[in-house]
Amino acid sequence: MLSAWARSGIVSNNAVVRITKPDINAKDSRFGDAILVLRGVRAGILIKCGPYPSASEVIEYNGLLAMKSKRTVRQSPVWLDAQAPLAQWYATGLGQSIAKRLELEVGSRLGDVFGYQGVQVGNLVPGLHLLEGAGLQRHLMLDAPGNEADIHADVLSLPIASDTMKAVAFFHTLDFCDNPHQALREADRVLTDDGQLIIIGFNPYSAFGARHALTAWRRSEPWNGRFYARHRVSDWLSVLDYRVLDSAAMFIRPPINSERVLRRLHRMEGLQRWLGGLGGLYIMRARKQTMPMTMTRQWRRPRAGMAASSFARTGDKTSARPRATVARIDHRQR
């Protein structure tokens, strides 16, 4: 239990702890948070904790060695630092199986995307171009410096002119970004008025999400990221005035890093019709909705009266041209 507490960051870095009175619980409301006491350890021994970050402070209370836990906010990894480990993970058997499935699923959803150019954020799989199925003349690749890409930059500050991209593909960008709102704002800036945003991320309500919850403390990609639910991402897009065209989960097979086992479990993908929401990854496609401002001519308000003309022949039979009499018909109430 002590090693588990040390790994989770409860005990300070390289702290030497002396157990005084074990097997006793204590709780005091004056500290605001719960007081945890080391149990199951003999008194008088010394324990040296490993080099883990500190997430709480060790306190002495009534002769008991207790720990006052502090509620900390879990931080997402930096996008620039996560690209290289993610590319290594996608080179494994599990990553390659997901990449093959992604290429088919994304390509079948881009039949209505046409324009000059689009950009894919994240070159995690060499040779996998998510926008290849779209009708674009030019496909750009953006990644962190040091990786193979057309543009090397940070997703939080894209070096792309505004209103120049017909499509933007986020390849696990929000899962490993410490500021996902800024990343979405940057994508909104570079997209044209009717451009499309394709988002690929891990589904927290799946076997991938369960493993993420159990092994996130190891701080290894991809399980140390932030797996956002689809409804949460949809809310963010609605704030930016985007309309979600379609959203679906894929890859129902468990996250097992064995090509042989994954091939045997390939028939599980046939359950996507009934268990589609439990897929390990999701694909969301949204369209930017921007109404252009056009000037309209303001017409004059018609008057209440209506002019009508009636032609009547006069009694003069010698007149060759008939005389016209104009009558004004007023519909106003008297």
Buried (B, 14 or more C-beta within 10 A) or exposed (E): EBEEBBBBBBBBEEBEBEBEEBEBEBEBEEEEBBBBBBEEBEEEEEBEBEEBEBBBEBEEBEEBBBBBBEEEEEEBBBBBEBBBBBBEBBEEBBBBBBBEBBBEBBBEBBEEBEBEBBBBBBBBBEEBBBBBBBBBEEBBBBBBEEBEBEEBBBBBEBEBEEEBBBBBBBBBBBBBBBBBEBBBEBBBBBBBEEBBBBBBBBBBBBBBBEBBEEEBEEEEBBBBBBBBBBEEBBEBBEEBEBEBBEBBBBBBBBBBEEEEEBEEBEEBBEEBEEBEBBBBBBBBBBBBEBEEEEEEEEEEEEEEEEEEEEEEEEEEEEEEEEEEEEEEEEEEEE
